[in-house]
Amino acid sequence: MLVGERMTRNPVTILDTASIDDGIHLMRERKVRRLPVLDESGKMVGIVSDKDLLHAAPSPATSLSVYELHYLLAKLTIKQVMSSPVISVSPDTPLEEAARVMADNKIGGLPVSEGDKLVGIITETDVFKILVELLGARTPGQRVTIRVTEGKGVLARLTQALSDLGANIISVVTYAGANASERLIMVKLSDADSSAVRGALAGLGVEVVDFRGE
């Protein structure tokens, strides 16, 4: 799965010369939490988040009048508070790589660009939606987690055994165990008898860590 398949195309943007007040109103109006920032030539020069704008705005506890507050907000520009240079990805970036970049840099979204052209944005919300899809969370069935010793053919033997039972495998996810030799495998199934599934897993000599939806 690539970023270009799940990104939001034609994202809401703002000019670097716009005021912070403009940015706050635009985010509220379009119900977004971050805005790619463009210069007058249309080139992306940064990104600004709702937190950036709220931190830059005067505190409600200030002694300034409402007119003075509006004056200050009108004077401060997006360019003064945006993050730059901006971290971005291309449409052909694997989704897991985009998620890693967001996690490593502690950011909630990435502009997507082709050369100097902004073509979309991918956010943590998009990643969460895809995670729900990959785990089969919206599909009813049995959720089985097993612990195995890392090795060649382990997953193939597991899926073959479940297939032989007539089970429909909705989702398979593997992740690291407590040490390098250990692996956890989560399988979402439907159309399978729970007792038969347990028997097949016992025959494979794997440890059942969790079994739900029996």
Buried (B, 14 or more C-beta within 10 A) or exposed (E): EBBBEBBBEEBBBBBBEBBBBBBBEBBEEEEBEBBBBBEEEEEBBBBBBBEBBEEBBEEEEEEEEEEEBEEBBEEBBBBEBBBEEBBBBBBEBEBEEBBEBBEEEEBBBBBBBEEEEBBBBBBBEBBEEBEEBBBBEEEEBBBBBBBBEEEEEBBEBBBEBBEEBEBEBBBBBBEEBEEEEEBBBBBBBBEBBEEBBBEBBEEBEBEEEEBEEE
